[in-house]
Amino acid sequence: MNAEFERKLDQLKRVANDLVAPGKGILAADESTGTIKKRLDSVGVESTEETRRRYREILFTTPGAEEFVSGVILFDETLRQSSREGTPFPELLKSKGIIPGIKVDAGAKPLAGHPDEKVTEGLDGLRDRLAEYAELGAQFAKWRAVISIDTDKGHPSDWCLDANAHALARYAALCQEAGIVPIVEPEVLMDGSNSIEVCEDVTSRTLNRVFNALFEHGVVMEGILLKPNMVIAGKQAERQADPREVAEATVRCLRRHVPAAVPGIVFLSGGQSDELATEHLNIMNQLGPHPWELSFSYGRALQAPALKTWAGDESKAEAAQQAYYHRARCNGAARSGDWSE
Ligand code: 13P
């Protein structure tokens, strides 16, 4: 191994471990322009560059959140925005000891030849974009693959899983080359009517292919984080599994597929209620010790109460920060299985 690569590897390992430091997790605030518009619409706020900036500023300037938040994932626009005082967001976060990250995929697009299945795009030009993001202060990145379950149609197909695993592995290898920690996110969606057993099977097939592809592409396991879904029944399913069942199935599935060299697993919340997302993480950590840290990289489950409280009303900005702080503290406690309402 040459000295330059060794230095890069040390940095990757350090950042990956810092992101899953005890009691801390990641805030996903990387909604694309389309997704943040949906979120702002839901509370009656028009999505403009300024409302998007102000909403993110409220979250990022929350006093004390850094005790529970190790890193924040930003969207391209947000990475280039600044606080009211003119401090660029990456700098503002760093001054609080929070690591800035960046979403680098270009979204899930229809997979040609496979109706109703998707593949995530964004590999073209990624090497150059990563170099620019590193200049702007990003130390880790995220790429999300979207897998939907439809048992009647035989989805996900093996081909869809392979196409997404291949893209995730190429992204991860490019990130490591640039000295940026890749968060590898294969999300099996929870919006179908499938049982928890089907979700476990699909999550297994997905992770199996993702780790094979990562290995084949020479990705160093010590320098990545995995961001998976939990193993859970689809939202429309008749029988919803109880929280302990979800926690046990998720841990079983991860133990079968995720190498022990991976420093941490940071879950997405995927549409679970904020409290359930905390409860699931809490139980999983009570089931430990595990070979990896089990943490959070929540979007909606960290932000929903804050967004609702703020709803564009400046007089509510502080109350919104308190709501975000509360969720961050609850999830921080769930990191060690010590959460209670
Ligand atoms: P949710 O926690 O809202 O699923 O968002 C996490 C995320 O980053 C999805 O890509």
Residues whose N, C-alpha, C, O or C-beta is under 5 A from the ligand:
A	BS01	13P	A28 R144 L268 S269 G270 G271 S297 Y298 G299 R300 A301
